[in-house]
Amino acid sequence: MERPREIVIHHSANRPHQLLGGDRELVLFAALLSAMLIFALVTWWGIAVGIALWIAAVAVLSRMGRSDPLLRQVYVRHVKYRPFYPAKARIHGAPVSTPKAWR
Protein backbone atom coordinates (compact mmCIF):
# COMPACT_ATOMS: atom_id res chain seq x y z
CA MET A 1 0.00 0.00 0.00
CA GLU A 2 1.38 3.32 -0.99
CA ARG A 3 0.92 6.31 1.25
CA PRO A 4 0.03 9.65 -0.32
CA ARG A 5 2.93 12.03 -0.78
CA GLU A 6 3.42 14.50 2.07
CA ILE A 7 4.72 18.02 1.58
CA VAL A 8 6.14 19.86 4.56
CA ILE A 9 4.87 23.43 4.85
CA HIS A 10 7.04 25.46 7.17
CA HIS A 11 5.37 27.69 9.75
CA SER A 12 7.34 30.72 8.58
CA ALA A 13 5.69 30.51 5.16
CA ASN A 14 2.21 30.41 6.66
CA ARG A 15 2.45 33.01 9.45
CA PRO A 16 1.22 36.61 9.16
CA HIS A 17 3.91 39.31 9.12
CA GLN A 18 4.10 40.85 12.59
CA LEU A 19 6.46 43.24 14.31
CA LEU A 20 6.56 43.45 18.13
CA GLY A 21 3.45 41.25 18.22
CA GLY A 22 1.28 43.58 16.10
CA ASP A 23 0.56 44.13 12.43
CA ARG A 24 3.83 45.21 10.84
CA GLU A 25 2.46 48.15 8.85
CA LEU A 26 0.45 49.58 11.74
CA VAL A 27 3.38 49.32 14.16
CA LEU A 28 5.68 51.09 11.71
CA PHE A 29 3.04 53.78 11.11
CA ALA A 30 2.71 54.32 14.88
CA ALA A 31 6.50 54.60 15.13
CA LEU A 32 6.52 57.15 12.32
CA LEU A 33 3.81 59.23 14.02
CA SER A 34 5.64 59.11 17.34
CA ALA A 35 8.94 60.13 15.73
CA MET A 36 7.25 62.98 13.87
CA LEU A 37 5.73 64.21 17.12
CA ILE A 38 9.06 64.02 18.95
CA PHE A 39 11.06 65.77 16.23
CA ALA A 40 8.39 68.39 15.48
CA LEU A 41 7.99 69.59 19.05
CA VAL A 42 11.58 69.08 20.31
CA THR A 43 10.58 69.68 23.92
CA TRP A 44 10.73 67.43 26.96
CA TRP A 45 6.99 67.06 27.15
CA GLY A 46 6.84 66.35 23.39
CA ILE A 47 9.37 63.57 23.84
CA ALA A 48 7.38 62.18 26.77
CA VAL A 49 4.12 62.28 24.80
CA GLY A 50 5.79 60.64 21.77
CA ILE A 51 7.21 57.82 23.85
CA ALA A 52 3.88 57.35 25.65
CA LEU A 53 2.07 57.24 22.31
CA TRP A 54 4.56 54.65 21.01
CA ILE A 55 4.19 52.42 24.09
CA ALA A 56 0.38 52.67 24.05
CA ALA A 57 0.20 51.95 20.31
CA VAL A 58 2.47 48.91 20.56
CA ALA A 59 0.47 47.59 23.52
CA VAL A 60 -2.84 47.97 21.67
CA LEU A 61 -1.49 46.56 18.40
CA SER A 62 0.17 43.58 20.07
CA ARG A 63 -3.08 42.74 21.86
CA MET A 64 -4.90 43.07 18.56
CA GLY A 65 -2.28 40.83 16.92
CA ARG A 66 -2.69 38.17 19.57
CA SER A 67 -6.47 38.03 19.19
CA ASP A 68 -6.54 38.06 15.37
CA PRO A 69 -3.40 38.71 13.29
CA LEU A 70 -5.42 39.39 10.13
CA LEU A 71 -7.86 41.86 11.72
CA ARG A 72 -6.69 44.83 9.65
CA GLN A 73 -7.05 43.00 6.34
CA VAL A 74 -10.53 41.78 7.29
CA TYR A 75 -11.61 45.31 8.25
CA VAL A 76 -10.29 46.84 5.02
CA ARG A 77 -12.13 44.19 2.98
CA HIS A 78 -15.31 44.83 5.01
CA VAL A 79 -15.16 48.57 4.27
CA LYS A 80 -14.83 47.95 0.52
CA TYR A 81 -18.12 46.04 0.36
CA ARG A 82 -21.15 48.02 -0.73
CA PRO A 83 -24.30 47.90 1.43
CA PHE A 84 -26.50 46.81 -1.49
CA TYR A 85 -25.80 44.80 -4.64
CA PRO A 86 -28.75 45.04 -7.07
CA ALA A 87 -29.94 41.87 -8.76
CA LYS A 88 -29.22 41.53 -12.48
CA ALA A 89 -30.54 39.09 -15.02
CA ARG A 90 -27.09 38.65 -16.61
CA ILE A 91 -23.60 39.96 -16.25
CA HIS A 92 -24.23 42.79 -18.73
CA GLY A 93 -27.85 43.34 -17.74
CA ALA A 94 -29.22 46.80 -17.03
CA PRO A 95 -28.70 47.79 -13.39
CA VAL A 96 -31.73 48.19 -11.17
CA SER A 97 -31.92 51.34 -9.10
CA THR A 98 -31.91 50.91 -5.33
CA PRO A 99 -34.99 51.84 -3.34
CA LYS A 100 -34.80 55.32 -1.77
CA ALA A 101 -35.36 53.85 1.71
CA TRP A 102 -32.17 51.81 1.37
CA ARG A 103 -29.88 54.72 0.52
Secondary structure, DSSP 8 states (H G I E B T S, - for coil): ----------HHHHS--EETTEEHHHHHHHHHHHHHHHHHH-SHHHHHHHHHHHHHHHHHHHHHHHH-TTHHHHHHHHHHS-S-----SSTT-------GGG-
